């Protein structure tokens, strides 16, 4: 499982880059992996910052998947 602290991006570009890399490496499992990570952070009462970073990353991964599904915009 991925360490959420490593997924705490500092800028929007980093967030989208991290989300893209996660999709490339995890494929369809990216969302499930992030959901499991978020649930583990909730249950273990880890840092709220880590939890929010994981949730934000999950949002961006979903956004990128939706964009890919919709097809080219030009």
Secondary structure, 3 states (H helix, E strand, C coil): CCCHHHHCCCCHHHHHHHHHHHHHHHCCHHHHHHHHHHHHHHHCCCCHHHHHHHHHHHHHHHHHHHHHHHCCCC
